[in-house]
Amino acid sequence: MKRYCFILELKEECVAEYIELHKNAWPEMLRAIDVSGAHEEIIYRYENVSIVFFSCEDEISEVFRKLGENDVVDKWNATVGPWFKKAGVTYLEKIFDLRQQLDGNMDQY
């Protein structure tokens, strides 16, 4: 399983809309994420930063490619896209993993 963590910075005035949309995500968007190969997606918020934890079997670029083939994703992106300060995601560097440390697999960072 591959795991990713990335952030998206929101415009301060759009945070409430972003939270509301995710608490009431469109069922067709949930299905699109699921069939794209996502195993898990968890989103946390800190101030105006969305912190996304994502896991999948394929590389995330492949999951995003599959998502891009779904019309509902275009609709979703048109809705949320203007809420972000900049386009794209910023991937975070993993510097510690308890399980990897305990298992002696530190080379997997």
RANORCOR-V242677 format. One record per pair of residues at least 24 apart in sequence whose C-alpha atoms are under 10 Angstrom apart, sorted by sequence separation. I is the first residue (numbers start at 1). J is the second residue. D is the distance in whole Angstrom. If there is no record, write none. Layout:
# RANORCOR-V242677
<<I,J,D> <I,J,D>>
This chain:
# RANORCOR-V242677
<<19,43,10> <36,60,10> <19,44,10> <37,62,8> <38,63,7> <19,45,9> <36,62,8> <37,63,6> <38,64,9> <36,63,5> <37,64,9> <35,63,9> <36,64,8> <34,63,10> <36,65,8> <37,66,8> <38,67,10> <15,45,9> <18,48,10> <33,63,8> <36,66,5> <37,67,9> <19,50,10> <33,64,9> <35,66,9> <36,67,6> <15,47,8> <16,48,10> <18,50,9> <35,67,9> <36,68,9> <15,48,6> <33,66,9> <34,67,9> <36,69,9> <14,48,9> <15,49,9> <32,66,9> <33,67,7> <36,70,9> <50,84,10> <10,45,10> <12,47,8> <13,48,9> <15,50,9> <32,67,7> <49,84,9> <2,38,10> <3,39,10> <5,41,10> <7,43,9> <9,45,10> <12,48,6> <32,68,10> <48,84,9> <49,85,10> <2,39,9> <3,40,9> <4,41,9> <5,42,10> <6,43,10> <7,44,10> <8,45,10> <9,46,10> <10,47,9> <11,48,7> <12,49,9> <32,69,10> <33,70,10> <48,85,10> <52,89,10> <1,39,9> <3,41,10> <5,43,10> <7,45,9> <9,47,9> <10,48,5> <11,49,9> <29,67,9> <32,70,7> <9,48,6> <10,49,6> <32,71,9> <51,90,10> <52,91,9> <8,48,9> <9,49,5> <10,50,7> <32,72,8> <33,73,9> <51,91,10> <52,92,10> <8,49,6> <9,50,6> <29,70,9> <31,72,10> <32,73,8> <51,92,9> <7,49,7> <8,50,5> <9,51,9> <28,70,10> <29,71,10> <30,72,10> <7,50,5> <8,51,7> <28,71,10> <29,72,6> <6,50,8> <7,51,5> <8,52,8> <28,72,7> <29,73,7> <6,51,6> <7,52,6> <28,73,9> <5,51,7> <6,52,5> <7,53,9> <26,72,9> <29,75,9> <5,52,5> <6,53,7> <29,76,8> <4,52,8> <5,53,5> <6,54,8> <4,53,6> <5,54,6> <3,53,7> <4,54,5> <5,55,9> <26,76,9> <3,54,6> <4,55,6> <25,76,10> <2,54,8> <3,55,4> <4,56,9> <2,55,5> <3,56,7> <1,55,7> <2,56,5> <3,57,9> <1,56,6> <2,57,6> <3,58,10> <4,59,9> <21,76,10> <1,57,5> <2,58,7> <3,59,9> <4,60,8> <1,58,8> <2,59,7> <3,60,9> <1,59,9> <2,60,8> <21,79,10> <21,80,9> <18,79,10> <18,80,7> <17,80,9> <18,83,8> <14,80,9> <17,83,9> <18,84,10> <14,82,9> <15,83,8> <14,83,5> <15,84,9> <10,80,10> <13,83,8> <14,84,8> <10,81,10> <11,82,9> <12,83,9> <14,85,10> <10,82,9> <11,83,6> <12,84,9> <10,83,6> <11,84,6> <12,85,9> <9,83,9> <10,84,4> <11,85,5> <8,83,10> <9,84,6> <10,85,5> <11,86,9> <8,84,7> <9,85,6> <10,86,8> <8,85,8> <9,86,7> <8,86,8> <9,87,9> <8,87,9> <9,88,10> <8,88,8> <9,89,9> <7,88,9> <8,89,6> <9,90,9> <6,88,10> <7,89,6> <8,90,7> <6,89,6> <7,90,5> <8,91,9> <5,89,10> <6,90,5> <7,91,7> <5,90,9> <6,91,4> <7,92,7> <5,91,6> <6,92,5> <4,91,7> <5,92,6> <6,93,9> <4,92,8> <5,93,8> <4,93,9> <5,94,8> <4,94,9> <3,94,10>>
